[in-house]
């Protein structure tokens, strides 16, 4: 029962973080001939190619893509969608690592997201051999932390699970995390004291809380330190993933952390 509850809580937190993050596709409903079509506009692009696809929109509907660098005061560039492989498609120009574009679309003469353009950030492709372990280990760290909290709240022995949480968080966040960051954007670490990346900073803060919990394991009030560490982890990991991350400065033509 403990594991089932821990899995449900962890999955709910993971889905929430994913869907509220700046890299999650923007959902838009496009209307053609009084019929709605659900679209997903990408907000994270791989540098070798990033295509905007209007799946389901009928072939008789004309569509345009408007984009410009972000942040900038450039005029929008407009390109027509082309009908390929059974869908309307238009490619965004590849940008430097961590470079961003903002864009909106026009379908059937109607603009979508013009007032709130979609912002997409470009990155290098990350090998599955480091991305998958990173994701699994961070998920496991959250799962173990929640399970540890349940043990604390019910007066069970939790020391072993606390140590496993700290170890998993360290490997996932400080071994595979920098590997993913380096592969995607170049730098190994963009959190304190080198940058403002919330993903790196929240991992660091959470780890410090758990180190404090582990260091006070023999203290009679340790269960309160563990509870605080887990609740803090849940709170900060609810912050959208990749917020305030690396960004390419078009004026200085350099990566800004």
C-alpha positions in Angstrom: 0.0 0.0 0.0 2.9 2.3 0.8 4.5 1.7 -2.5 1.3 2.1 -4.4 0.6 5.5 -2.7 4.2 6.6 -3.3 3.9 5.7 -7.0 0.6 7.6 -7.5 2.0 10.7 -5.8 5.2 10.6 -7.8 3.4 10.1 -11.1 1.1 13.0 -10.3 4.0 15.3 -9.5 5.9 14.2 -12.6 2.9 14.8 -14.9 2.2 18.2 -13.4 5.9 19.3 -13.8 6.0 18.1 -17.3 2.8 19.7 -18.5 3.5 23.1 -16.8 7.1 23.3 -18.1 8.3 25.7 -20.8 9.3 22.8 -23.1 5.9 21.1 -23.2 4.1 21.6 -26.5 1.5 24.4 -26.7 -2.0 23.0 -27.2 -4.1 25.0 -29.7 -7.4 24.3 -31.3 -7.6 25.4 -35.0 -11.0 25.9 -36.6 -11.6 25.1 -40.2 -15.1 25.1 -41.7 -16.5 25.4 -38.2 -14.7 22.2 -37.1 -12.0 22.2 -34.4 -8.6 20.5 -34.8 -6.4 20.0 -31.8 -2.7 21.0 -32.5 0.5 20.7 -30.5 3.0 23.4 -31.3 6.6 22.5 -30.3 8.4 24.5 -27.7 11.6 22.5 -27.7 13.6 21.9 -30.9 16.6 19.8 -31.8 19.1 21.7 -33.9 19.2 19.4 -36.9 15.5 20.0 -37.7 12.3 21.3 -36.2 9.1 21.1 -38.2 5.7 22.5 -37.2 3.0 20.1 -38.3 -0.7 20.8 -38.5 -2.0 17.2 -38.2 -5.6 16.7 -39.1 -6.1 20.1 -40.8 -7.7 19.4 -44.2 -5.7 20.0 -47.4 -8.0 22.8 -48.7 -7.1 25.0 -45.7 -4.2 27.4 -46.4 -1.7 28.1 -43.6 1.3 30.3 -42.8 4.0 30.2 -40.2 5.4 33.5 -38.8 8.6 33.5 -36.7 11.4 35.8 -35.4 14.3 35.5 -33.1 13.6 35.8 -29.3 14.2 38.1 -27.6 14.5 40.6 -30.5 12.7 43.3 -32.3 13.0 41.6 -35.7 10.2 41.7 -38.1 8.4 38.4 -38.5 9.3 36.1 -41.4 6.4 34.4 -43.0 6.5 31.1 -44.8 3.7 29.0 -46.3 2.9 25.5 -44.9 3.5 22.8 -47.5 1.4 19.7 -47.8 3.7 16.7 -47.2 3.1 13.2 -46.0 -0.6 13.8 -45.4 -0.2 17.0 -43.2 0.6 20.7 -43.4 4.3 21.2 -42.5 6.7 24.2 -42.2 10.2 24.1 -40.9 11.6 26.6 -38.4 15.2 27.8 -39.1 17.7 26.0 -36.9 19.2 28.3 -34.2 22.4 28.3 -32.2 22.5 26.1 -29.1 19.9 27.6 -26.6 18.8 30.0 -29.3 15.0 30.8 -29.2 12.4 31.7 -31.8 8.9 33.0 -31.1 6.2 32.1 -33.6 2.5 32.0 -34.4 0.4 30.4 -37.2 -2.3 31.5 -39.5 -4.9 28.9 -40.7 -7.7 29.8 -43.1 -6.9 33.5 -42.6 -7.2 33.4 -38.8 -4.2 33.9 -36.5 -3.5 31.7 -33.6 -1.1 32.6 -30.7 -0.3 36.0 -32.3 -0.9 37.9 -29.1 1.0 35.2 -27.1 3.5 33.8 -29.5 4.9 30.3 -28.8 8.6 30.4 -27.8 10.8 27.5 -28.8 14.4 26.8 -27.6 16.9 24.8 -29.6 19.3 22.2 -28.2 21.6 19.5 -29.4 20.3 16.0 -29.5 20.9 14.2 -26.2 22.0 10.5 -26.4 19.4 8.1 -24.9 22.2 6.4 -23.0 22.5 9.4 -20.7 19.0 11.0 -21.0 17.0 7.8 -20.0 19.2 7.0 -16.9 18.9 10.7 -15.8 15.1 10.7 -16.1 14.7 7.3 -14.4 17.0 8.2 -11.5 15.3 11.5 -10.8 12.0 9.8 -10.9 13.4 7.1 -8.5 14.7 9.7 -6.2 11.3 11.4 -5.9 9.6 8.0 -5.4 12.1 7.0 -2.7 11.7 10.3 -1.0 7.9 10.0 -0.9 8.1 6.4 0.3 10.5 7.6 3.1 8.1 10.2 4.1 5.3 7.7 4.4 7.5 5.6 6.7 8.3 8.6 8.8 4.7 9.6 9.2 3.7 6.0 10.3 6.6 5.5 12.7 8.4 2.9 10.6 12.2 2.5 10.2 13.3 4.8 7.4 17.1 5.2 7.6 17.9 2.8 4.8 15.4 4.4 2.4 16.7 7.9 3.3 20.2 6.8 2.3 19.0 5.3 -0.9 17.1 8.6 -1.7 20.3 10.7 -1.2 22.4 8.3 -3.3 19.9 8.2 -6.1 19.4 12.0 -6.1 23.2 12.5 -6.2 23.8 10.1 -9.2 20.7 11.3 -11.1 21.2 15.0 -10.4 24.9 15.5 -10.2 26.3 12.8 -12.4 23.8 12.3 -15.2 22.3 15.8 -14.9 25.5 17.6 -15.9 26.0 15.0 -18.7 22.6 15.8 -20.1 23.2 19.6 -19.7 26.5 19.4 -21.5 25.1 17.3 -24.3 22.1 19.6 -24.9 23.6 23.0 -24.4 27.4 22.8 -23.8 27.9 23.9 -20.1 28.1 21.3 -17.5 26.4 23.3 -14.7 24.2 26.4 -15.1 23.0 26.8 -11.5 24.6 28.6 -8.5 27.1 30.1 -8.6 27.4 30.2 -12.4 23.9 30.8 -13.6 20.2 31.0 -12.8 18.9 27.7 -14.2 16.1 26.6 -11.9 16.5 23.0 -12.8 20.1 22.9 -11.5 19.4 25.2 -8.5 16.4 23.3 -7.3 18.4 20.0 -7.5 21.2 21.5 -5.5 18.9 22.9 -2.8 17.0 19.6 -2.5 20.2 17.7 -2.2 21.5 20.0 0.6 18.3 19.4 2.5 18.6 15.7 2.2 22.3 15.8 3.2 21.2 17.7 6.4 18.6 15.0 7.0 21.3 12.3 6.6 23.8 14.2 8.8 21.3 14.4 11.7 20.1 10.8 11.4 20.9 10.0 15.0 19.1 13.2 16.3 15.8 12.5 18.1 14.1 15.1 15.9 15.5 13.8 12.7 12.1 12.7 11.5 11.1 16.4 11.3 14.2 17.2 9.2 13.4 14.3 6.9 9.8 15.5 6.6 11.0 19.0 5.8 13.5 17.7 3.2 10.8 15.7 1.4 8.2 18.4 1.5 10.8 20.9 0.2 11.7 18.5 -2.6 8.0 18.1 -3.6 7.5 21.9 -3.5 10.5 22.8 -5.6 10.2 19.9 -8.1 6.7 21.3 -8.8 8.5 24.2 -10.4 8.3 23.8 -14.1 11.3 21.9 -15.6 13.9 23.9 -17.6 12.7 27.3 -16.4 15.2 30.1 -16.6 17.7 27.9 -18.4 20.4 28.6 -20.8 19.6 31.2 -23.5 21.5 32.4 -26.5 22.2 36.2 -26.5 21.7 37.3 -30.2 23.2 40.7 -29.5 26.4 39.5 -27.9 26.3 36.2 -29.9 27.1 34.1 -26.9 25.4 31.6 -24.6 23.9 33.2 -21.5 23.4 30.9 -18.5 
